Amino acid sequence: MMKLIFVHGWSVTNTRTYGDLPAVLAAPSDQHDIDMEISHVHLGRYISFHDEVSMEDVARAFDQALRDTLATQNGSIQKFSCITHSTGGPVVREWVERFYGAELLSDLPLEHLIMLAPANHGSSLAAIGKERVSRINSWFQGVKPGQGILDWLVLGSNGQWRLNERSLNYSLAENNFFPFVLTGQDIDSKFYDFLNSYLTEVGSDGVVRVASANLNFRYVRLVQSDGIVRKRPKTLSLKVDGVIRKSEGAGFGLIPNASHAGSTMGIMNSVKLNADPQKPVIDQIFGCLKVGDKKEYDTQALALEALTTDTQSQTDRNMMMVFQIKDDRGQTIKDYDLLLLGGKRYSPGKLPEGYFIDKQMNAETGRLVYYVNAKKLQTLGAIGFRVIARPDKGFTHYAAGEFHSDEINVAELIVPNQTLYVEIEMKRRVARNVFKLGSPSAKTTEFKSEKPAKEILN
């Protein structure tokens, strides 16, 4: 018998948020070759609307709830599948990482993880702050969202970076773990209070961007060398350290006419028990639940890819870039300018018109998140990044750095519907005369007006 657990999103206070979806999945199981009974559907409920509760806290409590409900005689957890909505996806992924991770993935009792509109790489809406978010009445109905989870959801957070970087090491289907993402990119204008443009953002379901939901993403590390790219101002080359890492392909499908929430278009709570015809998301959920091995997983992933292509046939496709700037001493640099470059001369003026959509700086982590039109950037033959970190002069400073995609296919970096994590290491330049030793003499030496030496420490 399939045991199915539902995990809701952030600041939910009532299990009615699941709507008729649990009943719809249980009722027609014989039509979809799924051996599942309603008695084996568990509706999760967790506290996320108190400021002191963090993502780790919820993951720990989820583990205990599983052991309380699905314990085996030897103390392990019975096999189960999970359907999540919104922040529920990262909650379950956090549990997977903290209690199993890449090394113990073969012991994972979770088989199918079907994430509906998950904020795997955060939500642009989180940046507007707790008080303003809580005024979206149709979401929270007078309940203030919890700051602990909100901090995780802000684009470029430490929690997102850590979880996603570690998941690069996962072997999914080989360990009988089958994660899927189903999301939409339509806006239900009847549902939202239009507080700001993020609620109607292109390539978003009103809360989560398509690129932020997608569990397929890439990671590249750039290290500043001593090679000079430009003489004025002095700019040193940024080189790829190792290879461009790719997450193992997770099934990803874009559901037509689906928004984040709402009784009319919401990807989860618009599903009705007696509706005819049923929402497209129902067939896709059943298709994911039927997967039993790697071959079936790959087949379902290809079907979802075709669905995505069809759904986006008349729209542009976007992506996110998350930049983290550190120096070679491991210190985070928060004061910097970062420019995208294009064309043969790698100029910001050669980027295609209309490529830029939005950018956010995470004030806590110093990470910069660009949201861009991937379809337009793919027309470039070359792409680059320029970093001007501060201080850029003095006894200790940073020279500007530039990355050029001369030896890399642009398609390796610019991937529609995905997120690209870019870690950049700048060389901390220390003037040789920061510290000097001299011979003792009767005459004292004044060095208050000493200027930085041109020679730099290795």
N, C-alpha and C positions, 0 to 999 in steps of 0.2 A: 504494500500500500504506500502511495506517495504521501509524505507529510509535507504540507505547504504552510509556510509562515509568511505573513505580511508585515512589513515594517514601513511605517509612515514617515512623513517629512518633519521639518523643523517647526516647533511651536504648535503642533497639533495638540488638541486637548480632548478630542472625542473620537471614538472609533468609527463614527459615521463618515469620517473622511474617506474610508475605503469604498463607500457607496455599495453598489450591487456587485462589484467585481468578484468578491469571494464566492458569492452564490452563483454567479454566471459561470465561473470556472468549474465549480463542483457539479452543477446540474447536468450539463451535456457531455460529461467526460466520455461516455460510450461512443459518441460521435467522432471523437478525436483520438481514440485508442490510448486513453490515459486512465490508468487504474488509480482513481482518487475518490475519496468520499468526503462529504462535508465535515464529518467528525474529525477529520485529520487536518482541517484548516485552522490555524491559530492566528489570531489578530494581535499583533504586537502593539504595545503602548509604552512609550518611554517619556521621561521628563526632559524637555529641552527648553522650557520657557522660564527657567530660573538661571540667573547669571552665573552662579557658581558651578554649574554642570558643564563639563567639557566633553569633547568627542571621545576621549579616552575613557571617561567615566561611563558614558553610555555603552561603549564597547565592552567594558568589564561587566556591566550589569546585564548586557545581552548574553554574555557567556554563562552567567549564573542562571538566568532565566531558561536557557536551553538545557542546562543540567538539571534544573528543577522539573522540567516538563518532558524532556526527551532523553532522560538518562537510561543507559543500558545497565545490565547487572554488574559489569566490570567497571562502571563509573565513567565510561566515555559517553559521547552523544550519538544518538541514532542518526542515520542518514536522513537528510531533509532537503527541500528546495525552498527558495525564498523569492518573493516578489516585493520590490521596494518602490517607494515614490520619493523623488526629490532627494533631500538630505539622508533619507533612509539608505540610499546606495552607498555613500561614503561611510555611514555607520557600520554597515555589514563588512565593507572592505577593511575598515580599521580593525574590526574584530578578527578577520582573516589574518591580517598582518601581525597583530599583537600575539595571537595564540597559536599560529601555525607558521606563517611566513613561507618563504621560498623553500627552506630546508625541510619543513614538515607538511608541505602541501599534499603529499600522498595520504596523510592521515586526516585530511579535512573531511568532516561529515557533510559539508554543504556540497550538493551536486549542481543544481541549477541556480544561478543568481540572475534574475531578470529585473533589471533596473529601469524604471520608468522615469524619464526626465531627471536623471541624477546630476547633482552638482559635483561631478568628479574633479573638476578643476576650478570650483568655486562659482560664485554668481556675481555679476557686475552690480546687481541691486544691493548687495551687502554693504557696499562702500558708502551708501547714503546715511548709514547710521541707524542705531536702534530706535530712536524716537521717531524718525521719519518713516522707517519701515513699519512700525507698529500702527501708523495711521492708515495703512492700507486695510480698511475695515473689512473688505470681503475676504481677506486672508485670515486676520487674527481675531476679529470680533471682540475687540477690547482687551485682548491678552498681549502683554508686552513680550517681544521675543527675547530669548536668553542670549546674553552677551558672549558666554563661553562658546556656544556653537557658532554664533555670528562671526567671531574672530577667525574660526576655521574657514568659514565660507567666503571671507573677503579675498578677492583675487590676489594671488601671490603669497598666500599665507605659509607659515612654516609647516603646518599640518599637511597641506596639499603637497608641498614639495617633497616632504619626507615620505609620505605614503606612495606617491606616484614613482619616485625614484626607486624605492625598494621593490615595487611591483614589476620593474623592468626585468627582474631576475626570475619571475614566475614562469613555470611551464604549466599551461592551463589544461587543455584536453588530455594531455599525456597522463595527468593525475586525476582524470575524471572530474575535473572542475570546469563547468561550462557557464561562463558569464556572458550576458547579453545586455546591450543597451538599446532601448526603444524610446525615442523622443520625437518631439514635433518642432515645427518652426512657424506656427501660426499664432496670431494674437486674437483672443476673444475680447472684442471691444466692449461687450456688455458686462464683462466681469471686473475689469480693472478700474481703480481710481487713478486717473492719469496724473501722478505726482511729478513724474519726470520722464525723460526720453528712454530710460532703460526699460520701462514697462512696455514699450512698443519697438524695441530695438530689432533691426533687421537681422535675420539669421538666428532668432531667439524665439522661445515659446512664451515670452513675457517675463521670465524669471531666469532661465538657464539658456545660455547659448548652445547651439548644436556642437560647436567645437569643444565646449566645456563639458558637455555630457559624455562625449565619445571617449571610450577607454583605450582607443588606439591613439598613441601620441609618440613623440620623438624627443630625444635628449642629446644635446651636443655640448661639449666642453671646449672652450677656446682659451689658449694660453698665449700671453704676450711674449714675443721673442725680441731679439735685438735688431732684427731686420727693419730697415727704414723704408716706410711706404711713401711718406711725404716729408720734405725737409722743413717746410714752413706752413703751419707750426710742426715741430718735430713729431712725427707720428710713427709708431712702431707696429709691426705686423702682428695680428692675432691669428694663430694657427690652430687647426683642429687637433685636439689631444686624443689620440686613439681613433675611434670610429663614431659615426652617428648611430646612437642606440635607438632601437625601435621596440616598443612593447609588443609582446606576442599578440597576434591578431585576435581581438575579441569581437564577437558578433555585434554589428551595429546596424540599426535600421531606423529610417526616418518615416514616421507615421504621418500620412496625409491628414490635413484638417484637424490637427491636434495641438492644443495649447497646454500650458503647464497645469492649470486647474480650472475648475468651473463645471457646472452641471450640463453645459451645452457642448463644449469642445475639450474639456479637461481630459488628459490622456488616461486618467484613472477614474475619477468620480463622475464622468459623463456616461459611463457604461451602465446600461439598464438591463434588468433581468429579462423582461419580456419584449425587448426591442427587436424590431424586424425591419431591415437587416441589422445585424450586430456591428459594432464598431470594428474597423480593420485591426485594431490592436489585439482583439481577442484571438483571431486566427494566428497572429504572430506569436502571442504568448504560448498557445498550445503547440505551435511548431517548435518553439524553444524547449518546452517541457518534454517533448518526445525524444530529444537528443539523448543518445546513450553511449556514444563513443566518438573518437576523434573524426572519423569519416563523416558521421552524421552532423557533427559540430561544424565542420568545414562546409558541408552542403547547405546547412541553414544559414551560415554566415554569408555565403554567396547569394542566397535568395534575398537576404536582407540588403545586401549591397545593390542588387538589382532594383529593389523597392526604393532605396534611397536615390538612386540615379533617376528613376521615374518621377519621384516626388519633387526632385529639384530640377526637373527638365526646363522649367521656365524661370528659375531664380539663380542669382549669384551664389557662390559658395565661399564661406569665410573661414578664417583660422585665427588662433590666438598665439602670441609669442610671449613667453615669460622670461625676463632677463634678471639674472642675479650677478652682481658685480662684487668680486672680492679681490684682495691683493695676495701676493705670494707668501704673506705671513698669516693668511687665514682671516684677516680682518674684513668685515663687511663694509663696503663703500656705499654710502647713501647719497652723497652729493655728486651727481654726475649728469651729463647730458648724453643721450643716446639717439643716434640718427640712423634711419634705414637708407641704404645707398643702392643705386641701380645704374645700368648702362656700362659701356666700356670704360668710362673714366670713374666709375663708382661715385656718382654724384647724387645728392638728395633731390636735385632738380630734374633727374631723369626717371623718376618713379612715375608710373601711369596715373593719370588723373582719376580721382575718385577711389584710390586704393585704400585710403585711411578712413577708419570708422570711429575708433575711440582709443584712448589710453588711460590707464589708471596706475598710480604709484601707491604701493602699500607702505604707509608711513612707518609701520612697525618693523617690517623686514627690509625695506629699501628696494624691493623687487618692482620692476616696471613691467606692466602688461599691455601689449599692443593688441588691438583687434583690427584686422585688416581683411580686405577682399582678396582672397587667395587666387581666385580666377583671374583677376587683373595682374597680380604679381607674377603669375605663371608665364605671362607673356614676355617677361624679362629674360635676356640671355645670361644675365649675371645679377647677383644680389650681394650686398655687403652690410656691415654694421660699423659705425664709428662711435667710439666711447671717449668722452672727454671727462676724466675723473678729476676731482679736486681734493687737496690742493694741487694745482698744476704748475706751481713754481715754489721756490724756497729751498731750505736745507733738506726737507723731505717732501717729495712730490711724485706725481705720476705723469708720464708722457702720454699723449693721446694714443689710442689703439684703433686699428682698423682690420676688419676681416673682409677678405675678398673670396668669392666662390670660384676662383679660377680653376681649381682642380675638382670641383664638386658639381654634379648636375643640380640645377636649381630645384628640380622636382624632389630631390632628397630632403630639402628643407621646407619648401612651400607645398604643403599637402592640405587640400580642402577638407573642412570639417574636423580638423585635428588641432592639437596644441603642441607647440614646439617649446621645449625648455632649453634655454641657452645660459650656461654658466660661463662667466668670463673672468679669467684671472689676470689682473694687472700687476706689473712689476713695481714694487715700492722702491723708489729711487732715493737713496740717501747720499748726500754730499760727503766726500771723504773727510772734509774738515769739520764735521760735526763734533769729532773728538780728536785732539792733537796732544802730543807730549813734547815738552821742550826741556832744555837744559836749565838747571838752576842758575840764577845770576842775581846780582845785587839790585838790578833794575827790574821792577815789576812789569808785566805785560798786560796791556789792555786789549780785550778782544770783543768789546761791545759792538763795534761797527764792522765786524768781519762779514764778508759777503760769501754766499755759497760757492764752493769750488765747482768747477765744471766736471771734475773727475768724480765718478759715482762708484760706490761700493759694489762689489760683485755679489 
